[in-house]
Amino acid sequence: MEINLTPRNIAYVVFKRRRAVLGFFAVCVALNLLYIYLAPKKYESEAQVMVKINFNNPDLARPDFGNSGNNTGGAPQSPQISDDVLKSLIVSYKSLATSQDIERATVKKMTIDKLYPTLKNSLMLRLFFNGTLMDKAVEKLDDDISVVQLKESSILQITVFNYDPHVAQQTEETLLSEFIALQQS
């Protein structure tokens, strides 16, 4: 016997078993609502950082980065930086914001007990993780940080998530201070 999968046959099977299909969807909706109700809430703290370019930098002001270097007008023009250079700078800032050095310094300043109070007593950590407590805290902080470039701009939006709103805000401030300190050096 050959079974043809036509829309009519599929609709016939679905409507013939409509109680099972409706029951399946009801169970999915109930599980989602239960998860929303029981899951711990995470708070977020957002900050925006503008990527600025030093036009006086001799490396960025070279003619091969800008237009053609021909200046036929009387007034000197400020050097133009190509989109590729700007995009690569933004990508490097994004990776700098989530670097291990910045995250480790942030965890040290905030302390593990304040950031993740249940991490020390975690049974999963003791059984399945081979690294140190600091390594696990840095790994969790890396999961709780989001760095996104705002559309068609040179602004990075850095978001930190935590179960405590005050800790999320303090972590964001510490992360930004470490980011700026590392950027300046």
LOTORTI-994973 format. One record per atom (N, C-alpha, C): x, z, y; residue in one letter. Coordinates in steps of 0.1 Angstrom, whole numbers, plus 5000, padded with zeros to 4 digits. Each point is the difference from the previous one (the first is absolute). Layout:
REM LOTORTI-994973
XZYA
...
***
This chain:
REM LOTORTI-994973
500850004988M
499250005012M
500950005012M
499749915009E
500849995012E
499350065012E
500750095008I
499550075011I
500449935013I
499049965008N
500349935012N
499950115011N
501150015008L
500050095012L
499549935012L
498750005002T
499449945012T
499550115008T
499849985013P
499450115008P
498750054995P
499249914995R
498750044994R
500250104988R
500949974991N
500250084989N
500650145004N
500950005010I
500650125005I
498950095006I
499149945008A
498950075006A
499150054990A
499749934990Y
499150054989Y
500650124993Y
501350004997V
500650124994V
500050125009V
500349975013V
500150125009V
498650065002V
499049915002F
498650065002F
499450054987F
500549964988K
499650054988K
500550144998K
501250035005R
500750134999R
500150065014R
498949995008R
500150055013R
500150155001R
499550074990R
500150155000R
501550044999R
500749934991A
501450034997A
500849965013A
499749895006V
500849965012V
499750095011V
498850045003L
499650105010L
500650134997L
500050044988G
500650134996G
501550005003G
500749894997F
501449995002F
500350015015F
499349935008F
500250015015F
499650135005F
499050074995A
499750145004A
501150094997A
500649994988V
501150094996V
501249975009V
500349885004C
501149975009C
499850065014C
498849985005V
499750065013V
500150155000V
499550064989A
500050154999A
501550054999A
500849934993L
501450044999L
500849985013L
499649905007N
500649985014N
499650115009N
498850035000L
499550115009L
500650144996L
500150024987L
500750124995L
501450015005L
500749894999Y
501449995004Y
500150035015Y
499149945008I
500150025014I
499750145004I
499150074993Y
499650145002Y
501250094996Y
500649984989L
501050094994L
501449975004L
500349885004A
501449975004A
500450085013A
501350055000P
500450075012P
500149905012P
499750055011K
500149915012K
501449995006K
500449885003K
501349985007K
499749975014K
500850065009Y
499949975014Y
501249915004Y
499849935011E
501049905004E
500450035014E
501249985003S
500550005014S
500749875003S
499649945011E
500549865003E
500950015013E
500949915000A
500949985012A
500349855001A
500249965012Q
500449865002Q
501449995007Q
500849924994V
501449985006V
500249865004V
500449975012M
500349875005M
501449964997M
500249894994V
501449954998V
500449925012V
501050065007K
500549945012K
501449944997K
500249895008I
501349934998I
500850015012I
501350034999N
500950015011N
500549865003N
499549945011F
500449865003F
501449995005F
500650125004N
501450005004N
501050004989N
499550014988N
500950004988N
500649864999N
501349985000P
500649874999P
499749934987P
499850074989D
499749934988D
498649935000D
499050075007L
498749945000L
499849905011L
500950005010A
499949915011A
500749874998A
500549984988R
500849874997R
499049885001R
500549885003P
499149895002P
499349964986P
500750034989D
499349964987D
498950084997D
499850125006F
498850084998F
498949965009F
500349965012G
499049965010G
499749864999G
499649955012N
499749865002N
501249914997N
500549935010S
501149914998S
501250045008S
499850095009G
501150045009G
500149925012G
499249895001N
500049925012N
499250065011N
500650035011N
499250065011N
500149915012N
499049915002T
500049915010T
499450055013T
499350114999G
499450065012G
501050085008G
499650035012G
500950085009G
500150144996G
498950064995A
499950144997A
500550024985A
500850104998P
500450034986P
498850054992P
499849954988Q
498950054991Q
500550114991Q
499150094996S
500450104990S
500149934987S
500950044991P
500249944987P
498750014992P
499749904993Q
498850004991Q
500550034985Q
499350084993I
500450034987I
499049934990I
500549944990S
499149924991S
499150104992S
498949944995D
499150074992D
500650064987D
500949924995D
500650044987D
500950135002D
500750015011V
500850125003V
499150115003V
498949985007L
499150115003L
499350054987L
499649914991K
499450044988K
501050084991K
501249955000S
501050084992S
500350145006S
500050015013L
500150135006L
498950094996L
498849955001I
498850084996I
500050044986I
500549914991V
500150044986V
501050114998V
501149995007S
501150104999S
499550135005S
499250005011Y
499550135005Y
499050064990Y
499249914993K
499050054990K
500850074988K
501149934996S
500750064989S
500850135004S
500450005013L
500750125005L
499050125001L
498849975003A
499050115002A
499750074986A
500149924989T
499850064987T
501350024992T
501150015007S
501250014992S
500250144994S
500850014990Q
500150134993Q
500750105009Q
500949965009D
500650095009D
499050075009D
499149925006I
499050065009I
499150094992I
499549954989E
499150084992E
500650134995E
501250004996R
500750124995R
500250105012R
500449955011A
500250095012A
498650065004A
499049924999T
498650055004T
499650114990T
500249984987V
499650104990V
500950135003V
501349985003K
500850125002K
499550085013K
499749935010K
499550075012K
498650064998K
499149934993M
498750054998M
499950104989M
500950014991T
500150084988T
499049954989T
500450014988I
499149954989I
498850094999I
500150135002D
498950094999D
498949975010D
500449965011K
499049965011K
499449874997K
500849904996L
499449874998L
499249994987L
500550054989Y
499349994987Y
500050144994Y
499150095003P
500150134995P
499850014985P
499349914994T
499850014985T
501149934992T
500949945006L
501049924993L
501050094992L
500350125005K
500950094993K
499450054986K
498850025000N
499350064988N
499449894991N
500349875003S
499449894993S
500649994986S
499150004990L
500449994986L
500449864997L
499449905006M
500449864998M
501449985005M
500450065011L
501349995005L
501150054990L
499750124995R
500950064990R
500249924987R
498849944996L
500149944987L
500449855000L
499749935011F
500249855000F
501049955010F
500450085009F
500949965011F
501450064998F
501049915000N
501450054997N
500850045013N
499549955011G
500850025013G
499750145005G
500650035012T
499950125007T
498650015007T
499750125004L
498850025008L
500049925013L
501249995006M
500149935013M
499849854997M
500549954989D
499749854997D
498549974998D
499450094993K
498549984998K
499350015013K
500350095009A
499450025013A
500249875009A
501249954999V
500349885008V
499249884994V
499949994987E
499249904994E
498550015004E
499550125000K
498650025004K
499849975015K
501050035008L
499949975014L
500049855002L
500849934992D
500149855001D
498649944996D
499350064991D
498749954997D
499050035011D
500250115008D
499150045010D
500349945014D
501049915000I
500349935013I
499649854999I
499449965011S
499649855001S
500549955013S
500849894999V
500549935012V
499449865000V
499349975011V
499349875001V
500349945013V
500349875001Q
500249935013Q
498649965004Q
499750045013L
498749955005L
500049855002L
498949944999K
499949864999K
500649935013K
500949904997E
500649925011E
500550085012E
500750114996S
500650085011S
501350064995S
500850075008S
501250064996S
499850155000S
498850054995I
499750144999I
499850034986I
500750114996L
499850054986L
499150135001L
499150004990Q
499150124999Q
500450084988Q
500550125003I
500550094989I
498950104997I
499650014988T
498950104996T
500650094989T
499750135002V
500450104990V
498750074995V
499950014987F
498850064994F
500550144994F
499150105001N
500250134994N
498750074999N
499950104991Y
498850084998Y
499750095011Y
500950035008D
499850095012D
500249925013D
499050005009P
500249925012P
501150045009P
500350135001H
501150045008H
501349964994H
500250014987V
501249964994V
500249855001V
498949924999A
500149865002A
500649975014A
499450075010Q
500549975014Q
501450045002Q
500450124995Q
501450045001Q
501049914992Q
499549964989T
500949914992T
500249875008T
498949955006E
500149875008E
501050025011E
499950115007E
500950035011E
501550014996E
500250074989T
501350014994T
500649874996T
499149924993L
500549874995L
500349915012L
499350005011L
500349925011L
501250045007L
500350145001S
501250045006S
501249964992S
499950014987E
501149964991E
500249855001E
498949925001F
500149865001F
500749965013F
499650065011I
500649975013I
501550045000I
500350114994A
501450055000A
500949904992A
499549964989L
500749904991L
500149875007L
499049965007Q
500049875007Q
501050005011Q
500150115007Q
500950005011Q
501550014996Q
500250054988S
501450014995S
500349864993S
***
